Amino acid sequence: MTLELLDVVILQRDLPAHGLAAGDLGTVVERYDDGSAEVEFVCASGRTQALVELAVSDLREVGDEDLLAVRQVERVA
């Protein structure tokens, strides 16, 4: 998988320190030479929940079979 800026991606694993769970949607906001990317995860209101550098293996592309859902999260400091 090649990450491009502004790609919408799906998190493959839980990141409890950031209040994130596998299946959360994020947006690639920066790409790095080693293939990793900075991904922003936002709440439905637009508030940033987390901005995390992740490896490509932590992410997958959005597919036609993916259904969006909403869950409540705790704010993370």
C-alpha positions in Angstrom: 0.0 0.0 0.0 1.4 3.4 -1.0 0.2 6.3 1.2 -0.6 9.6 -0.4 -1.4 12.9 1.3 -5.1 13.1 2.3 -5.7 9.4 1.8 -8.4 8.1 4.2 -7.2 5.0 5.9 -8.4 2.5 8.5 -6.4 1.7 11.6 -5.5 -2.0 11.9 -4.8 -2.1 15.7 -5.9 -0.5 19.0 -3.9 2.4 20.2 -5.4 2.9 23.7 -2.9 5.6 24.7 -4.4 7.8 21.9 -8.1 6.7 22.5 -8.1 4.9 19.1 -9.4 1.4 18.2 -8.9 -0.8 15.2 -11.4 0.3 12.5 -11.1 4.0 13.2 -10.8 6.2 10.1 -7.9 8.6 9.8 -6.4 10.9 7.2 -2.8 10.9 6.0 -1.4 14.4 6.7 2.3 13.7 6.2 4.4 11.1 4.5 8.0 10.1 5.5 10.8 8.6 3.4 10.8 5.4 5.5 7.2 4.7 4.4 5.5 5.7 7.6 2.9 8.5 7.8 1.4 11.0 10.2 -2.3 10.2 10.4 -4.9 12.5 12.0 -8.0 11.0 13.6 -10.9 13.3 14.3 -14.2 13.1 16.1 -17.4 13.8 14.2 -17.4 17.4 15.5 -14.0 18.0 13.8 -12.0 17.9 17.0 -8.6 16.1 16.6 -8.6 13.0 18.8 -5.0 12.0 17.8 -2.2 12.8 15.5 0.0 9.7 15.3 3.0 8.5 13.2 2.2 5.0 12.0 3.8 2.3 9.9 2.0 1.2 6.7 1.4 -2.1 8.4 -0.8 -0.3 10.9 -3.1 0.9 8.2 -5.3 -0.4 5.4 -7.2 1.2 2.5 -10.9 1.9 2.8 -12.9 -0.6 0.7 -16.4 -0.7 -0.8 -17.4 -3.3 1.9 -16.5 -1.0 4.8 -19.4 0.5 6.7 -18.9 3.7 8.8 -20.0 3.7 12.4 -19.8 6.1 15.4 -18.5 5.4 18.9 -17.9 7.7 21.8 -14.4 8.2 23.0 -12.7 9.7 26.0 -10.6 12.8 25.4 -6.9 12.0 25.6 -4.4 14.6 27.0 
